[in-house]
Amino acid sequence: MKIKTLLAGVATGALMVSLAACSSGGSGGSTDGGGGGGGLIGVAMPTKSSERWIQDGDAVKEQLEAAGYTVDLQYAEDDIPTQVSQIENMITKGAEALIIASIDGTTLTSVLQEAADSDIPVIAYDRLIRDTENVDYYASFDNYKVGVQQANSVLNGLGLVDLEGAPIDGAPAGPFNIELFAGSPDDNNATFFWNGAIDTLQPYIDEGTLVVKSGQEDFEQAATLRWDGETAQKRMENILTSTYSDGSKVNGVLSPYDGISRGIISALTDAGYTVGAEWPVISGQDAELDSVKAIVAGEQYATIFKDTRNLAKVAVDMATALLEGNEPETNNTTDYDNGVKVVPSYLLESQIVVKDNITEVLVDSGYWTEEEING
């Protein structure tokens, strides 16, 4: 099965070549390493507990240093006061710009006022920073479309649509039992993912092809604080106990993130589900290595690939433009209202990954190697 290549704008072939040396793994960490006389740039990442944030931090650091900047890269382990303190320290050290992937996009108002008072530009990285005028640009993906892709991957696994979302002739009538999971309510992206997914699934729910048997159809019911896999596992266990003890089966699960998907898989395994025997279709996001392996094994049906190397390049280009007195490139100046202002943004495209296109999308691009996936 093949899908159209959806990488847009900066994700051209030339960019992929220029980024080929970027690491797709690594240990991350706090670094005052440096590359040249370009000044200090602070990079605040939320946590090392998610593989993707390690990749993001490594890619941003490597590209900034290649551009001649010194980098202060910090991880806050999903602790909000720690992230605030880390950003304060970056300001004190004389950071000339800040690139911030926030833990909670509503909690940085005061520290970002300190940055503004020191004329330090701020780039929100993948997660929109809310409730402040002191965020200059936003680098992310088309997160509504990511949600659409997650829903389409579930529908595709059920035999209802192709990976582009086009209906399949002779598709089964259902009904299929599905359950819905959402991301963390303090992450602005989570609502974009949810809205894209629900807008796509709702017609099938309304016509009875899909049935949310637990009845938990609201974002607040489906939300998973901090995107935590154990939290998702416990919720899935509760749903299986309360709703499926009559012998009925879950046919599909909308999951917005690979770590949540792995928690769902654990709950299903503990409940006696086995791959190949009524195992449900499960979506995901971030193409984390463990979940790519789970796709190969048939435990997870799909993930969404968001190339962190390309996102890092956009953020680095924004910072460089600002520090050189230029206006960063954007492609969206209407959709990302943070409650105080519309933040000019650059949005990248994403790709659905299923078992049949892992090599095409992930290996051929240099994101993962065959040895890593099959090891």
Secondary structure, 3 states (H helix, E strand, C coil): CCCCCCCCCCCCHHHHHHCCCCCCCCCCCCEEEECCCCCEEEEEECCCCCHHHHHHHHHHHHHHHHCCCEEEEEECCCCHHHHHHHHHHHHHHCCCEEEECCCCCCCCHHHHHHHHHCCCCEEEECCCCCCCCCCCEEEEECHHHHHHHHHHHHHHHCCCECCCCCECCCCCCCCEEEEECCCCCCCHHHHHHHHHHHHHHHHHHHCCCEEECCCCCCHHHHCCHHHCHHHHHHHHHHHHHHHCCCCCCCCEEECCCHHHHHHHHHHHHHCCCECCECCCEECCCCCCHHHHHHHHHCCCCEEEECCHHHHHHHHHHHHHHHHCCCCCCCCECCCCECCCCECCEEEECCEEEEHHHHHHHHHCCCCCCHHHHHC
